[in-house]
Amino acid sequence: MPPAGSFAALTALTIIGARMQGGDFEALCSPRCPRLQRLKVRGVELVAADDVSIRSNSLERLVFLVNGVGRLEVVAPRLRYFRATPKTIDNVSDAAGPGMLDANIAAPMLEDVAWYGVFNLLRHRFAEAGRRLQKLTVVDLPTAPLMRRFYVVDELVLHFGISPCCKV
């Protein structure tokens, strides 16, 4: 982001189709927008494979659909709603499979999670989140390991594509 002023009263922000640097997110969330409650970032591509850190004491809803992320760190004590697509540039990764190399989400009040893409229990961590969610959305088989992280779910949404096996 260009060096501009702060938006002290801003509570909701949507960024669509931009090219950004990973460090822009940290500057955006805390010092420039101290009251930000809802952040939606969609169709955004990072200039280079970069780490992203989002730290906010006010953030309650985060939709993070960003390409080119090496490592995602979210520290948001009030975060309740979280959506993410873990894709690196060209969806290239290491042995963990395609997707974000590492993710650490520290959100003790988390209630509603959707993860679109490969989920790896060893590399994608929900620290400080309990084992219970009100809603969990699992999209296709690569996301299924996410169900092992949360033991009690009030509402489970499964989106699986099932191919027909044979024609009669």
N, C-alpha and C positions, 0 to 999 in steps of 0.2 A: 504494500500500500504506500502511496506517496505520503511524505511527512505532512500530515494535515492535523487539524485540531481534534479534540475529543468530542464524543457524542454522549454526554453525561446522562441524557434522558432516554436514549435509544433502548428499547426493550426487545425488538425483533429485527432480524437482518437476514435477507436472502441474497445469496451470490450465485449467479447462474452463468455458466459458459465462460469463465474467466481463466486467465493464466496467472498464476501466483507463485510466490516462493513460500517454502514451508514456514519460515520465520514470521511471515505476515499474520498468521493466525494467532500467535502468542501476543503480538502487539495489538491486534484487533480486540481480543476478548477482555483482557483485564484493564490495561491503562486507558485505552481509548473509549471503551464501552462498558463502564463498571456496572451498569444495570441490565445488561443484555441477558434475556431469559430464553430467547428462541433464536437459534442459529441454524440456517439451512444453506448448505453448500452443495451444489449439484452441477454436474457437468464441468467441473473445474479440473484443470490439469496443472500440475506443478511444473515449473520451468525445468527443473532437474530432479532426479530421484532424491527426495529430501525427507528429513524428519519433520514431523508436525507436532507441536505441543500446544494444547488448548487448556488453559488454566483459568477457571472462573468460579467465583463464589456465588454468582447469581444465575448461571446457566441451568435451565430446567429441561430444555428440549434441544437435541442435536441430531441433525440429519447431515451426514458427512459422506457424500458420494463423489470422491475425488480420485483421480488417476495420478500415479507417480509418487505415491507415498512409500518411503522406506520403513519408517517407524512412526506409529501414532501413539501419542501419550495424551490422555484426557484426565484431568484432575478437576472434578466438578462435584462438590459435596451435595448440591441440590438437584443434580441431574436425575430425571425420572424416565425420560424417553430418549432412546438412542437407536439410530439407524446408520449402518455403514456398509460400504462396498470396498472391500480391501483389494485394490488393484494397483500393481506397480506399473511403470511404463512398459508398454507392450506385454503386460501381464507376465513378465519374466520374474522368476524368483529363484530360490535355492531349493534344497531337498524338501522344504516344507510344502512344496507345491506352489502353484500360481497364487499370487495374491500378496498382500502386505506382509513384509518380513516379520515385523513384531508389532504388537499392539498391547498397550497397558491402559486399562480403563479403571480409574479409581472413582467410583460413584456409589456410595453407600445407600442412597435412596432409590436406586434403579428399580423400575417397575415394568418397563415395556422395552423389549429388545428385538430388533430384526437385523440379521447379518446376511448380506447378499454375497455369496462367494465362498471360497474355501475357508473353513475354520479349523485351526490347529490348536488343540488344547495346550500344547507346550509353548507356542509362540504368541498366542492371542489370549491375553489374561484380563479377567474382570476382577481386579483387586478391590477389596473392601465391599464388594457387592455381596449381598446375602445369597442364599441358595434358592430363594423364592422370588418368582416374578408374577405379576398379574397377567402379562401377555408375552409370549415368545413366538416369533415368526421364524420358521425354518424354511429356507428356499433351496430346494434340490439336495441331493445326497452329499455334496461336499460340505454343506452346512450342518449336517446331522450331528456331528460331534458336539455341537453347542448344547444339545439336549443333556449331555453328561455334566455340564457345568451347573445347570440349574435343576434341582431335584423336584421342586414343587412349583407347578405352573397352573394358574387358574384358567387361562385360555391359551391353547396351543394351536397355531395356524401352520399347516403344512402345505407347501406348494411343491409338488413333485410331478415331473413329467414322466408318464409311463407309456412306453412304446408298445404297440401291439406285437405279440410274439409271433403270431402266424395267422395266415388267412385260411379259411375253410373252403 
